[in-house]
């Protein structure tokens, strides 16, 4: 158990940050699932913009790795482009 005031505060802060990071990661996963479930190209391309923005923000804040964000963006863009041809 923490004995110093600063250590106790660090534990409180890390718990808050962990909750925020988990919330943001779950929200982005839900957005990705929603995008994967769409079949309309116009709707998917609009949703893609918000998903890409969210992934970039998470990567910038080190919630997810930057390569994971890049891979997700690439795959989702290919998915949306495939909807246009289908």
N, C-alpha and C positions, 0 to 999 in steps of 0.2 A: 504494500500500500504506500501511497505517496506521503512523504513527510514534510515536504516544503510547500509553501503557499504557491509558488510559481509552478510546481509540478502538478498540483491539484488543478490549477487554472488551465494548464496545458491539456490535461485529461478532459476537462469540460469542453474546451475548444475543439479538440480533435473529435469528440463525440458529435458535436454540432456539425462539423465539416463532413464527417462520415455520413450523417443523415442526409445532408444536402447533396453530396456526391451520389449517394444511392438513389435519391429521388430523381436527380437529373439523368442518371444512366437509365433508370427504368422508363422515364418519360421518352427518352430517345429510342429505346427499344420498342416501345409501343408505337411511336411514329413510324418506325421502319416496318413493323408488322402491318400497320394500316396502309402504308404505301404498297407493300407487297400484295395486299388484298385487293387493290383497285384494278379495274379492267379498262377504265376510260383514260385515254392518253392525256386529254386536256386536264383532267382532275389530277392525274398522277404527276404531270409536269409542274403544276402549281404546288403540290405537296412536296415534291422533290426539293424545291427551293428552301422550304422551311426545314426539311430534314438535313440538308447539306449545311445550312446555317447552324443548326443545333449540334451537328457532329463537329464542325469547326470550333465552336465554342467549347465543347467538352475536351477536344484535343488541346486547345490553347491552355485550358486550366488543368491539364494532366489528369482528368477524370478517366479518359481512355487514351490509349497510345495513339500517336499521330499516324502511324502506319495502319492501324486498325480503322481509323476514321477515313483514311485515304482509300483503303480497300472497300469499305462499305459504300463510299460515295461512287466509286467506279462501278461496282456491281449494280447499285441502284440506278445509275445513269444508263447502263446497258439495258436494264430491265425496262425502264421507261421508253427508251428508244425502240426496244423490241415491240412495245405496245403500239407504236406508230405504224409499223410495217404490217402488224397482224390484223 
